[in-house]
Amino acid sequence: MYFYDLFLMLVCLLWMVVCVLIGVAYLTLLE
């Protein structure tokens, strides 16, 4: 169960990084 929670946390962190990268790329393309 502990490894499962750790895996979910890792997935959430990866999604946050992907969202930030997409946001930065979007703002860069707008300028």
C-alpha distances in whole Angstrom, upper triangle without the diagonal:
4,6,5,6,9,10,11,13,14,15,17,19,20,21,23,25,26,27,29,31,32,33,35,36,37,39,41,42,44,46
4,5,5,6,9,10,11,12,14,16,17,18,20,21,23,25,26,27,29,30,32,33,35,36,38,39,41,42,44
4,5,5,6,9,10,10,12,14,15,16,18,20,21,22,24,26,27,28,30,32,33,34,36,37,39,41,42
4,5,5,6,9,10,11,12,14,15,17,19,20,21,23,25,26,27,29,30,32,33,35,36,37,39,41
4,5,5,6,9,10,11,12,14,15,17,19,20,21,23,25,26,27,29,30,31,33,35,36,38,40
4,5,5,6,9,10,11,12,14,15,17,18,20,21,23,24,26,27,29,30,32,33,35,36,38
4,5,5,6,9,10,11,12,14,15,16,18,20,21,23,24,26,27,28,30,32,33,35,37
4,5,5,6,9,10,11,12,14,15,16,18,20,21,23,24,26,27,29,30,32,33,35
4,5,5,6,9,10,11,12,14,15,17,18,20,21,23,24,26,27,29,30,32,34
4,5,5,6,9,10,11,12,14,15,17,18,20,21,23,24,26,27,29,30,32
4,5,5,6,9,10,11,12,14,15,16,18,20,21,22,24,26,27,29,31
4,5,5,6,9,10,11,12,14,15,16,18,20,21,23,24,26,27,29
4,5,5,6,9,10,11,12,14,15,17,18,20,21,23,24,26,28
4,5,5,6,9,10,11,12,14,15,16,18,20,21,22,24,26
4,5,5,6,9,10,10,12,14,15,16,18,20,21,22,25
4,5,5,6,9,10,10,12,14,15,17,18,20,21,23
4,5,5,6,9,10,11,12,14,15,16,18,20,22
4,5,5,6,9,10,11,12,14,15,16,18,20
4,5,5,6,9,10,10,12,14,15,16,19
4,5,5,6,9,10,11,12,14,15,17
4,5,5,6,8,10,10,12,14,16
4,6,5,6,9,10,10,12,15
4,5,5,6,9,10,11,13
4,5,5,6,9,10,11
4,6,5,6,9,10
4,5,5,6,9
4,5,5,7
4,5,6
4,6
4
